[in-house]
Structure formats: C-alpha cells, structure tokens
Amino acid sequence: MTWLWIPLTIGAAFLQNIRSSLQKHLKGQLGTTGATFVRFGYGFPFAIAYLAVLVGLFEFDLPAPNARFLVFVILGGISQIAGTALLLTLFDARNFAVGTAYSKTETVQAAIFAIVFLGETISLAATLGIFISLIGVMIISTARNPATFSSTTHPWLTRSALVGLASGASFGIAAVSYRGASLSLEGNGFLVQAAFTLALVLVLQTFMMAIYMALRNPGELRDALAAWRIAIWVGASGAVGSIGWFTAMTIQNAALVRALGQIELVFTIGASVLIFREKILRLELFGIALVVAGIIVLVLR
C-alpha cells in the first residue's frame, strides 16, 4: 500500500487531462458554468455505483458519517467550487499568465494546510521535490504567454496574482479537507473510506451548482442536461479520476499527492505535440525537466 498512491495519482492526472479536454469542448456549447456542472452532475452516479459495488459485491461495511467528516466534506466541496470559480476569472484578467502561475502554488499551500488542520509533517526531501516541481509548473504556465517567468516574482500584489493565490489556496484546502474527511471515517478499508467521501462530495457539489444555475440561468441547466451524450463521458472520466485522487489522498499526504499530480501538465504538452502537432518550446522542455526532477525526488525520498 505504501507505493499504491503513486500509480493512482498518475492515473488520476491522466484522466483529469481527458476530462478537461472534454469540458473544453463543451464550454462553447454550454458556457463556463454549464461545462463545470457536468463534472459533478454526471460524475456522482458513477461515484455512487462504485461505492455500491464495494459495499454490495465486496462486502465492505458502509462508513457512518460523523460531525468531523461532515465539516471536512462541506469545507472541501465549497473550497473546490470556489477554486474553480476563481481560476475561471483569470481568463478575464489582464495578466492571465501571472495569475495562473500563482494558482499552481496549491501544492505548497496544501502542505501548510496539512500541518495546520491535520498536524501532518513533510520531510525535507519531499519539500525539496515539491518546490522543484512548482518552479517547473510555473515556467510551463508562462511559457506560451506574453508574461515572462521573471514577471511572476514581482507583481504579487496585483489582482491577477491575488486571485491566483486564492485559487491555489482553495484547491489546497479542498485536497486537505478530503483527506481529513476520509481519515475521520471508521471503516474497514481505505477504499470504502475514499469512495464514501467522494460520493457525498459530488452529491453536495451537484446540489449546490444545480440550485445556483436554476436561480441564475435555468436555460444553462437545461442545456447541460440535454448535452448528455458528451457530458456523460466528462462525468465518467472525472469520477474515475476522482476515485484515484481520493484514494491516493486517503493513503498519502494530500500535498505529496497534488505535487505528483502535476505530471498532468506533461501529459497536456505531450498531447499537444503528438495529437495537435504543436511545436514544443525550449522553455516548456526546461519546465518539464524540472517537474519530472521534482517528482523523482518526491517519489524516491
């Protein structure tokens, strides 16, 4: 089980890349809110089905939720939605590259939140790996934009930077909250603890977004339901990927899982080169090298 979180995280990052590509396809048809909703609305049935298989077929005991669990689930679900909303606002920001780069500080902030909320510690080698990968991710994030990497080290009080930091903080809180929720359950295995947490989180997020869309833009909600032929694949890939994320974060520190999950950027660039025949930049190659180097340090710590 010590090493199981590694393939689970890599697989989750790969599936997240697929889910994001499908959501990008739907964004033009449904809008930003609708494309975000399908991630949760079409994902929770798969999460519930997975939980039902574990309980019904493999005879795991269904965990009993407690107050600590519910607090973490609510905090994590709201934080993830807030992080997504903040990240989307960067598309309208004057300096998108700087804001996006700052949002990638999620792993460092997750490490801090893990210490504060869960009392966990991270080794010096793991911390070094996180920072090496973080620099690589920030380089990749700014490589194809007008902003340079050096520009991200100065305007940290600009609106874009603050929004990016807030987005990273929200995702960091969500990751730590999900781990805290899973660990607070009394069950007979990490698989059912993670599955139960995921199912409740997705149901909560679906309910919250459905209410919001019904009040603000009912037509967008109807369009999201009508686009089920593609949206169901968004939900399936997102749910299976989330199963990997939640299970990995139940086994291992959330900051380490999210740091390893940054390999998703390598998958993204690989797809752009192999599928879309785009030219890779030298700065991107350097960033990829740093991400991989940080992951190697992290895994071999």
BABALO-537177 format. One record per atom (N, C-alpha, C): x, y, z; residue in three letters. Coordinates in steps of 0.05 Angstrom, whole numbers, plus 5000, padded with zeros to 4 digits. Each point is the difference from the previous one (the first is absolute). Layout:
% residues N
XYZALA...
***
This chain:
% residues 301
501649765000MET498450245000MET501750255000MET502549985009THR501850235002THR500350144973THR500249844978TRP500550104974TRP497550034983TRP497749915010LEU497650004984LEU499150284992LEU500550195017TRP499150284995TRP501450114975TRP502349904992ILE501450104977ILE498649944973ILE499449744994PRO498549944975PRO497250125001PRO498850005024LEU497350125002LEU500050304992LEU502050145009THR500250294994THR500750054971THR501849844989ILE500750044972ILE497649944982ILE498549785006GLY497649944985GLY497950215003GLY499750115024ALA498050225004ALA500850254985ALA502550064999ALA500950234985ALA499549974970ALA500449764990PHE499549944971PHE497150034994PHE498249895017LEU497250024996LEU499050295003LEU501250155018GLN499350285003GLN500650154974GLN502149934987ASN500750134974ASN497949944979ASN499049755000ILE497949934981ILE497450155007ILE499350015026ARG497650145008ARG500150294993ARG502350135004SER500350284993SER499750054971SER501049824983SER499850034971SER497049984992SER498549825012LEU497249974993LEU498450255010LEU500750105024GLN498750245010GLN500550244982GLN502550024990LYS500750224982LYS498249984975LYS499549764990HIS498349964977HIS497150105006HIS499149945025LEU497250085007LEU499750295007LEU502350135007LYS499850285009LYS498750184980LYS500649974974GLY498950164980GLY497049964997GLY499149765007GLN497149944997GLN498450075025GLN501249965024LEU498550035025LEU500850255016LEU502350124993GLY501050215017GLY501749895023GLY501350185014THR501949925021THR498649855022THR497850115010THR498549875023THR498949734992THR498849984976GLY498949754991GLY502149794997GLY502350074989ALA502249814996ALA501249915026ALA499950185020THR500949935027THR498049815014THR497550054996PHE497949845013PHE500149714991PHE500549944975VAL499949734990VAL502249825014VAL502150135010ARG502149855014ARG498849875025ARG498250155014PHE498949905025PHE497349854994PHE498350134984GLY497449894995GLY499949734987GLY501949964982TYR500249744986TYR502049815013TYR501450105020GLY502049845013GLY499049855024GLY498150125015PHE499149875025PHE498749734996PHE498549954978PRO498949724997PRO502249794998PRO502250064987PHE502249814998PHE501349965028PHE500250215015ALA501249985027ALA498249835018ALA497450044998ILE498149845016ILE500049714992ILE500249954974ALA500249734989ALA502549865011ALA502250145000TYR502549895010TYR499849935029TYR498850185016LEU499649945028LEU498149765004LEU497949984984ALA498249785002ALA501349734994ALA501950004981VAL501549764993VAL501749915024VAL501450205012LEU501749935023LEU498449895023LEU497650125005VAL498449915023VAL498449744993VAL498850004976GLY498349774993GLY501549754991GLY502050044983LEU501449784988LEU502449905017LEU501550205010PHE502449935016PHE499550005030PHE497650075008GLU499149985027GLU501650185020GLU500750244991PHE501150195018PHE497850125017PHE500650075024ASP498050135017ASP499850294992ASP497550104998LEU499550284993LEU500850175024LEU501850194996PRO500950175023PRO497650175010PRO500250065026ALA498050185013ALA501150285002ALA498850204987PRO501050275001PRO499950125028PRO501850175006ASN500150135026ASN500350314996ASN499950155021ALA500150294997ALA502550104987ALA502349885007ARG502650084988ARG500049954970ARG498949774993PHE499849924972PHE498450204984PHE497650075011LEU498250184986LEU501250284997LEU501450095020VAL501450264998VAL502050004978VAL501749794999PHE502049994979PHE498849974972PHE497849854998VAL498749974973VAL498950264991VAL498650155017ILE498950254992ILE502250204994ILE502050025016LEU502250184996LEU501549944974LEU500549744995GLY501449924976GLY498350054975GLY497449935001GLY498350044976GLY499750294993GLY499650185020ILE499750284994ILE502750124991ILE502249915012SER502650114992SER500749924971SER499349764992GLN500649914973GLN498550174979GLN497450055006ILE498450164983ILE501150294999ILE500850115023ALA501150275001ALA502650014985ALA501749805002GLY502550004986GLY499649994970GLY498049854991THR499449994971THR499050274991THR498250125015ALA498950264992ALA502250214999ALA501850005020LEU502250205000LEU501849964976LEU500649744994LEU501749944977LEU498850094974LEU497449974998LEU498650094975LEU500050304997LEU500150155022THR500050294998THR502750104988THR502049835001LEU502650084990LEU499950034969LEU498149874987PHE499850034971PHE499350294993PHE498750155018ASP499450284995ASP502050195012ASP502049895013ALA502150175013ALA501950114979ALA501250225007ARG501950134981ARG502549834997ARG500949885021ASN502449834998ASN499349725009ASN498949854981PHE499149735005PHE502349825008PHE502450034987ALA502249825005ALA501050025029ALA500250255010VAL500950045027VAL498149875020VAL497450054996GLY498049885018GLY500049705000GLY500249884976THR500049714997THR502549895014THR502350134996ALA502449905013ALA499750005031ALA498950215011TYR499650015028TYR498049795010TYR498049934984SER498149805008SER501349735003SER502449964988LYS501449755002LYS501449975027LYS499850205017THR501249975027THR498249825017THR498049884989GLU498249835014GLU501549795017GLU502049884989THR501449785014THR501450115025THR501350234998VAL501350115023VAL497950085022VAL497850134991GLN498050075019GLN498649765012GLN499749794984ALA498849755011ALA501849895022ALA502650024996ALA501949905021ALA499650165026ALA499750264997ILE499650175024ILE497349935014ILE497949974984PHE497449935011PHE500049735013PHE501649814989ALA500149735012ALA501350025028ALA502050185003ILE501350035026ILE498050135019ILE498550214991VAL498250145017VAL497649845008VAL498649884980PHE497549865005PHE500349715010PHE502049864989LEU500249725006LEU502449935017LEU501850195005GLY502449955016GLY502049834987GLY500049984973GLU501949844985GLU502650154994GLU502149854997THR502550124993THR501049884974THR501850164986ILE501149914975ILE503050015002ILE501349794990SER502949985002SER501450224983SER502550055006LEU501650204986LEU500349924970LEU500449754995ALA500349914972ALA497450044984ALA497749945013ALA497450044987ALA499550294995ALA500750175019THR499750294997THR501650104976THR502549904998LEU501750074978LEU498849924973LEU498949764999GLY498849904975GLY497650174993GLY498450085020ILE497650174995ILE500950274987ILE502050125012PHE500950264990PHE501349994972PHE501549784994ILE501149974973ILE497849974980ILE498049835006SER497849974981SER498450264997SER499750145023LEU498550264999LEU501250204981LEU502750025001ILE501350184981ILE499649924971ILE500249734996GLY499549904973GLY497250054990GLY498049975017VAL497250054993VAL499650294993VAL501250185016MET499750294995MET501350084974MET502349874993ILE501350064975ILE498249914977ILE498949765001ILE498349904979ILE497550184997ILE498950105023SER497650164999SER500450274986SER502550105000THR500550264989THR501449984973THR500749764991ALA501749974976ALA498750114975ALA497449964997ARG498650084975ARG498450255002ARG500550165021ASN498550245005ASN501950244999ASN498950244996PRO501750244999PRO501650055025PRO499049915024ALA501550045024ALA502449815001ALA502150105011THR502449835004THR500049885027THR501749805004PHE500249875026PHE500950205021PHE501850174993SER501150195020SER497850205009SER498050044983SER497950195008SER498349905022SER500049735004THR498349895022THR501350045027THR502550095001THR501350035026THR499650285012THR498850194985HIS499750275009HIS497150095006HIS498149974982PRO497450125005PRO498249825016PRO500949925024TRP498449815015TRP497750135015TRP499850274998LEU497750145012LEU498050094979LEU500549934974THR498150074980THR497549825002THR497850084987ARG497549865002ARG500449714990ARG501449974977SER500349744988SER501549815019SER502150115013ALA501649835018ALA498349925024ALA498550195011LEU498449945024LEU497849804994LEU498750034976VAL498049814992VAL501249724997VAL502449994988GLY501449754996GLY500749875026GLY501050165019LEU500749895027LEU497549905014LEU497850154998ALA497549925012ALA499049744988ALA500349974974SER499249754987SER501649775009SER502750045002GLY501749795009GLY499449925029GLY499450215017ALA499349945028ALA497449845002ALA498050074983SER497549855000SER500449714993SER501549954979PHE500549724992PHE501749865021PHE501850145013GLY501649885021GLY498349925024GLY498250185008ILE498149945022ILE498249764992ILE499150004975ALA498349784992ALA501449735002ALA502549994990ALA501549755001ALA500449905028ALA500850185018VAL500549935028VAL497449925014VAL497850144993SER497449935012SER499149734992SER500449924974TYR499249744991TYR501649785015TYR502550055004ARG501649805015ARG499049995029ARG499550235012GLY499050005027GLY497349865003GLY498350044980ALA497449875000ALA500249704999ALA501749904982SER500449714997SER501149885026SER502050135011LEU501449895024LEU498250015024LEU497950185000SER498350025023SER497949785001SER499749844979LEU498049794999LEU501149755013LEU498349855013GLU500749755011GLU498949784981GLU501949894984GLY499249804981GLY501949775000GLY499649814982ASN501849774999ASN501850014976ASN500750234991GLY501950024978GLY500050284988GLY502350084989PHE500350274988PHE498450024975PHE499449784986LEU498450014975LEU497250115006LEU498749885019VAL497250085006VAL499950275013VAL502150085016GLN500150265012GLN500250224978GLN501749954980ALA500350194979ALA497550014982ALA498949774995ALA497649994983ALA497650145013ALA499649965025PHE497850135015PHE500450305000PHE502450095005THR500650295000THR499450124973THR501049874979LEU499650104973LEU497150024992LEU498449795007ALA497250004993ALA498550235013ALA500550055026LEU498650225013LEU500950274990LEU502650034994VAL501050264990VAL498750064973VAL499949814982LEU498850054974LEU497050055001LEU498649875018VAL497250055004VAL499650295010VAL501650075020LEU499850285011LEU500650204978LEU502149964985GLN500750204979GLN497950014978GLN498949774993THR497950004979THR497650165010THR499249955025PHE497750145011PHE500450305001PHE502450085009MET500650295002MET500050134973MET501349884980MET500150124974MET497350004985MET498549795005ALA497349984987ALA498250225011ALA500150055026ILE498450215012ILE500950274989ILE502650054998TYR501150254990TYR499250054971TYR500249794984MET499350034971MET497050034996MET498449875016ALA497150024998ALA499150285007ALA501450135018LEU499250275008LEU501250214981LEU502449964990ARG501450204984ARG499549974970ARG500049754991ASN499849954971ASN498849724995ASN497449975002PRO498749744997PRO500549884972PRO500350174980GLY500549904973GLY502749864998GLY502050095015GLU502649874999GLU499949735013GLU498349975021LEU499749745013LEU498649814981LEU498050094985ARG498649834981ARG501949924977ARG501750184991ASP501949944979ASP502049785010ASP500850025025ALA501949815011ALA498849725001ALA497449995007LEU498649745000LEU499649894972LEU499650184981ALA499549914972ALA502649904987ALA502350095010ALA502649934988ALA501149745012ALA498349825008TRP500849765015TRP501849814984TRP499950014974ARG501649814984ARG503050045004ARG500850255002ILE502850065005ILE500550035030ILE498150135013ALA500350065029ALA500349755017ALA498849784991ILE500249755016ILE502949905000ILE501550064979TRP502849924999TRP501750185018TRP499250255002VAL501350185018VAL499649905029VAL497549925006GLY499449905026GLY501549745006GLY500149824981ALA501349745004ALA503050045004ALA501450154982SER502950045003SER500650155026SER498350205006GLY500450165024GLY499749835025GLY497949835001ALA499449845023ALA502249795005ALA500949874978VAL502149805003VAL502650135008VAL500650234989GLY502350155008GLY499950085029GLY497650095009SER499650085028SER500349775019SER499249764991ILE500449765016ILE503049965005ILE501650054979GLY502949985004GLY501050215019GLY499150264996TRP500950215018TRP499349955029TRP497549945005PHE499049975027PHE501349765014PHE500449784985THR501349765012THR502950065006THR501350144981ALA502950075005ALA500350185024ALA498150205003MET500250195022MET499149875026MET498649784999THR499449865025THR502549845009THR501649914981ILE502449855007ILE502350195008ILE500350224984GLN502450165002GLN499350295005GLN501950165011ASN499750285004ASN499050144975ASN497950175003ALA498850134977ALA501950174984ALA501950145013ALA501950174986ALA501849834982ALA500849765009LEU501749834983LEU498549904976LEU497449935005VAL498349904978VAL499750224979VAL499350245009ARG499650224981ARG502650074985ARG502349985014ALA502650054988ALA500549804977ALA499649755006LEU500449794979LEU498050044978LEU497650095007GLY497950054980GLY500650214979GLY502150165006GLN500850214981GLN501149884974GLN500449745000ILE500849864975ILE497950034979ILE497650095007GLU497950054981GLU500950204978GLU501650205008LEU501050204981LEU501749874979LEU501549805008VAL501749854981VAL498249854980VAL497949885010PHE498049874982PHE498850194981PHE499350245010THR498750214983THR501850084977THR502550065007ILE501950084979ILE500649774981ILE500149765011GLY500549774982GLY497749964980GLY497550055009ALA497749984982ALA500150224979ALA500850245008SER500150224981SER502149954978SER502149865007VAL502149944981VAL499349764982VAL499149785013LEU499549764985LEU497450004985LEU497950125011ILE497450004988ILE499550254982ILE500650235011PHE499550254986PHE502450114985PHE502249865001ARG502450064985ARG501050295006ARG499750085025GLU501050275008GLU503049975007GLU501450224995LYS502950005006LYS500450065030LYS501749845012ILE500650045028ILE502350205003ILE499750185019LEU502050215004LEU502349915019LEU502350124996ARG502249925017ARG499450055030ARG498650225005LEU499350075028LEU498149785011LEU498249904984GLU498349785009GLU501649755006GLU501949944983LEU501749775005LEU501550025026LEU501050245006PHE501450055025PHE498049975024PHE497650104996GLY498049975022GLY499349715004GLY499649854978ILE499449715003ILE502249865014ILE502550064994ALA502349885013ALA500050055030ALA499350245008LEU499850075028LEU497749855014LEU497749984986VAL497749865012VAL500849715004VAL501249874980VAL500849725002VAL502149965022VAL502050195001ALA502149985020ALA498850025028ALA498150195004GLY498750035026GLY498449755007GLY498749884981ILE498449755005ILE501949775008ILE502349994986ILE501949795007ILE501050035029ILE500650245007VAL500850055028VAL497849935019VAL497550074993LEU497749955017LEU499649705004LEU500149854978VAL499449715001VAL502349855014VAL502450084995LEU502349855011LEU501050115027LEU498450175013ARG500850135024ARG500549805023ARG
***
